[in-house]
């Protein structure tokens, strides 16, 4: 039964005044939340947050006791099965249990001051985990020096500010920072990942001064265009990126390939475009987008090009050319036909590769849709220099590849029937 009391807030204040532990939690658990004042609820929540860190430290000590010290010999490490006990006890996978054990051992052996701060509610479990992961590559002495610096202020920092503090002290105290940073700054990533809901994700990683410049510019664009564009800050930043890319693609200096500037194709069937059926549009090779998005692109001035699809195989209908240099119209057709390189298992954009003459032009080969095929550079070189060959079925467009060791495989043109 709950104890009798006249003012529910009194129990909260008693819990705030006690050391963290079971009695503190019992006091808070006895409080009827609906009877608390706003101030009482806020104080109770703050104390529960500290209790959560206290309990997480206790859980880590239990985990470390189950797992034992970090093994030093590879033989012992391979023979460990403590993760199986932890995974069953905490209802997680054995791989997640490995992570719990690693964190628990780090608190027990290396970041002992962090464990004490957790027990006192001065640092959250999320902060402690970040500190453990961020300092995992440095020597124990350096890790403890960084730990001492960041724990002074962790009690008043949210997670982003705490992460910034850890980064700053790592840069100052890690003797290998310059070497690590120099290597990492060359490992740039600009990667586009299509989603399954009509969206895509653009991930960028590079030198900090460059990513900061980009972020600052987008912040400025979002602020300047707020009265004009409205929407969210993120939507206006994306609009800024789009304006930049469209300006570049429209400039005279934009490079061409196969006589054509870089383009993004969006396909939609006529019935959906006219509103006669409820269909979707598609960016071939990437994914589906709402039909309304394609209609908006047309209303915004995007060029409309008719693409006649063979109903029997879902491919653009062929037409011929007789010149050696692949004209832009033929390149457009071949790229639309294949979408990606026709090399086995290649996902390289067809627009970014070479247009291969299967039978070389100087050996009598024609520049037409049957003899010409888009290949990425590695498969083009394999055909030219490594005795790989392929034959194309003139009716289906299917390429049958044969390796120098007589392995065979097939690649198929893009099937637009599987899209909108």
N, C-alpha and C positions, 0 to 999 in steps of 0.2 A: 504494500500500500504506500501511496505517496504521503509524506509527512504533512502535517497541517502547517499552514503559514498564512500570514495576513497580507504580505506583499510579495508577489511572485518575483519581482526584480531583486528582492533580497537574496534569494538563492543564487541568482546569477552573480551578484557581487561577492557572495561567499566563494563561489567557484573561481572567480577571478583572483581572489586573494590567496587561494590555496596553491600548493605545489601541484604540478601536473601528475595525474595518477588516477587510480580507480575511483577514489572518493570524489575527485573533481568531476569526473564523468557522471557519477551517480547523482550528484547535486543537479547537474544540468539536465540529466534524463528525467528527473523528478519534476521539472518545471513544465506547467501547462503552457505551451507556446502561445496559444491564442490569448492567454491572460497577460502576457508580457507587454510592456510599453515598447515603442519603436526603439528607444535607446537600449532597453533590456535585450531585445532580440539581436541588435547589432553587437552588443557586448558578448552575448552567448555565442554567436557565430564566430567572432574573433577567437574566443577561447576554444571552441571546437576545432578550429583550424590548427591551433597550437597542439591540441590533443592528438590530432591526426598525425602530425609530425612525430610526436612522442610515441605513438603506437607504431608508426612506421619504423622508428629506430629499434623498438623492441622486436618487431618482426624480423628486421635485419639481423639482430643478434641471435635470434632463434635459428634463422637460416644459416648463419655462419657456424653456429654450433653443430648443426646437422651436417654441413659440408666439410667442416674442419678447415685447417689452414690451406693456403694455396699450395698445391704440389709443386715441387721444384724439379722433379724428374719426369721426363716424358712418359716413362713406363707407368708411373703412378697416375699421371693425368689420363692416360688412355684407359686405365682400369677403374676410374671413378664411376660410381653409380648413385651418388648422393642426389644428383639432379632428378632421378626418378622419384625419390622420396618427396622432394620439394614439389615436383609437378603434380603428384597425387594429392598432397596436403593442400595445395593452393589452387587446384583444379585448372591447371594450365598445361601447355605443351612442355616437353622436356627441353626444347630450345629456349622457351621463355624462362624456364627454371634456371637454365644456364646463366641468363642475364641477371636473375635475382641473386644467384650465388655470387657472381662476379661483383655485383654492387655491395652485397653484404660483407664479403671478404675485404673489399676496399675500405669500407667503414671500420672494420675490425683491425686491419693491419696497417693501413696507410693514412686514411683521413679520419683519425680518431677524434680530432677536435670537431669535425663536422658531425660525427655521431653524437657527441656531447651536446652540440648546439641543437640537433634534432630533438634529443631527449628533453631539452629545456624549451622547446617550441620556438627557437630563435631562427630556424631555417626550415623551409618546407622540404618535403621529400623530392619534389620536382627540382628545386634548386640544388639539393645534394646530388641527385642523379646527374644533373648537368655538369657539376663540378667534377664528379668522378669520371665522366666520359671525356670531358675537355682536357683533363690533366693525365689521362691514361698513358700518354706517350712520353711523359717527362720523368726524370728521376724523382725518387721519394723526397729528397731534400727540397727540390724545386716545387713539387706538388704541395708540400707542407708550408712552404713560404707563401705560395699563392693562396692557399687555404687561409693562412693567418690574415692576409690582407683583405680578402673578400668577406670573411666572417664578421669583421668589424661593423659592416653596414648591411648585412643580409637581412636583418630583422625588419628593415624599413624599405626594402627594395622589392618590386614585383619581379617576375621572372625575366622579362626583356631587359630591364635595367641590371639585374644580376648577371645575365649573360654578357652584357656589355662590360661589366666590371671584370669578369673572368677573362674576357678577350684582352682587355687592356693590360692586366697583370701578366698574362701569358706572353704578350709581346715584349714586356719589359724584363721578365725574369727567365724565360725559356732561352737557354743559350743557343738552341738550334732554330730559333724563330726565323732568322733571316734565310737560312738554307731551306727550311720548309716552305716559307712564303715564296721564295724565288721559284721553287719547283711548282708549287700549287698555282701560281699566277700564270704559268704556261699551259696549265690543264684547263683551258677555257671550254665551256659548254654552252651551246645555244641549240636547244632541242625542242622540237614541236611534237606534241603527243595528242592525236585526236581522241576525243571522248566519245561515249556512246549516247550522248544526249544533245547532239548538235553543238557542242562546244569543243574547244581545244585548249591545251595548256602549253604555254611558252615558258621554258625554263632557261634562265641565263645565269652563268657563273663566270666571273673573270676578275681582273685586277680591281681592287676595291675603289680606286679613284675613278675608274671608268664606270662601274656600276653605280657609284654615288652620283656622278655627273648625270647619268641617264635618269636616275630616280629624281634628282633635283629638277631636271628639265621637265619631267612629266608632272611633278608637283606644281611647277609654275604654269604649265599648260592647263592643268585642271582648275587652278585658281582663276586664271584669266578667262576661260571659256564657260565658267559656271553660269553667268547670266544668259549666255547664248544657248548652251547645250542642255543645261539642267542635269538631271540624273545624279548618279552617285559619283564620288571622286574617282573610283576605279573605272567606271564607264568612260569618264572624260579622259583619263590617262590612256585607256585603250584607243580612244578616238585620236589622241595625239600620235600614238604609234602608227595608226593607220594613215593619218595624214602624211607623216614622214615617208612611209613606204610608197604611197601612191605618188607623191611628188618625185621620188627617186625613179620609179618605174616610168614616169612620163617625161623625164629629162632626156635630152638628146644624147647624153653620154652613157646612158644605161646600156650595158653590153647586151648583145644578141647572141643567140645560139641557133644554128640552122636557119638564120635569117629572121628569127622571131624574138621578140622581147619576152621576158618571163611573164607567164600568165597563170591565173587560177581558173580552171574550168568548173562551172556549176551546171549540172544537167537536170532537166525537168521535162516530163512528158507534156505534150500539148494539152491533153484533157485536164491535167492538174493546173497548168498555167492559166487555162481559160475558166477554171473554177467548176468544171464539169464533174470532177471526182476529187475525193479527199486523199491526195497523195503527198509525197514528200519530194524534195529536191536532194541532189547528191553532189558532193565533191568527189569525183572518182579517185579511188585509192585512199581516201581519208575517212569519209563517213557521210551520214545523212544530216540535212538541215531542214527546218520547216519550209514548206512551200512559200510561205509569206516572205521569207528572207530572199528567195530567188526573185520574187515579184518586186521586192523593194530594190534589189540591185538593178533590175531593168528600169524601174522608175527613176533611179539615180543616174541613169545614162550608160549602164554597162552594155556593151555590144551584144546583140543576139545573133547567134550563128546556128543554122539548122544542121542537125546531125541525123542522117537517115540510118536507122538501125535495122539490120536484117533480123526478122522475127524468128528465124530458125536457129540462129546461133548467138544472138545478142550482140553482134559486132557491127561497127560502122561499115557501110557498103564501100567496096573498093573502087578506085579509079586509077588511071595510069599516068606516068610521066616518062619522058625519054631523055632527059638531060642528066649529065653526071652529077652536077651540084644539086643536092636535094633542095628543091624550092620550098619556101615557107609553107605553102599550101599542102604539099605532100608531107612535110614534117609535122604539120598540125594534124593531118589525118593519121599518120603512124603513131604519134604520141597519144592521140585520142583512142586509137585502137588498142594500144597495149597498156597505157597509163604508167606502168613500171617497166624497167628493163626486161627484155625477153630472155635474159640469162637465167639458168636454173636457180630457183629459190632466191632471186634477187628482188629486193624491195626498193632499189634505187629509182628515183623519179625518171621516167623516160625522157622528160625534157632536159635533164641534166647529163644525159649520156651521149653516145655517138650514134649516128645512123650508119649501120653496117651494110655494105653491099655483099650479100652472101657469095654470089659469083662476082669476082672483081670486075669493075667496069672495063679495065684494059684486057680482060679475058672474055669479053663479050657479054658481061652482065648488064642488065638494064636497071635504070633508076626508076623503079616502079614499086607498088605496094607488095608484090610477091617477092622480089629480090632484096628489098630494103627492110631492115628491122632495127629498132632501137635497142642498143646494148650498152650497159655500163662499161667503163673502161677496163675493168678486170676481165670480164667475159669477152670483150672485144680482143684483148691481148691473148687470152687463152685460145681463141679461134685462130688468131693470126700467127701465133708463135708456138703454141703448145699442142697442135694437132687435134684440138677439139673441132668437131664439125656439127652442123645442124642442117636439117631439111625442113622446108615449110610447105605444109599442105595448102595449095592455092585456094581451096574452097573453104576450109575451116580456119586457116591462119595458125593452126597448131604447129609449133616447132618441135621437132624430134632431135634431141642432142645425142651425140655419141662421143664418148671419151676415147683417148688413145688406147685404153685397156678394154674397150668394147662395152663399157657401161652405157646404158641408154636411159634417158628421161625426157619428159615432155614439158613444154611451157605453153600456156594458153593465153590468147588475147583476153582483154577485160570483157566480162559479160555484163552488159548494162541491164539485162533483164533482172539481175539480182538486186539492182538498185531501185530507183523510183519507178 
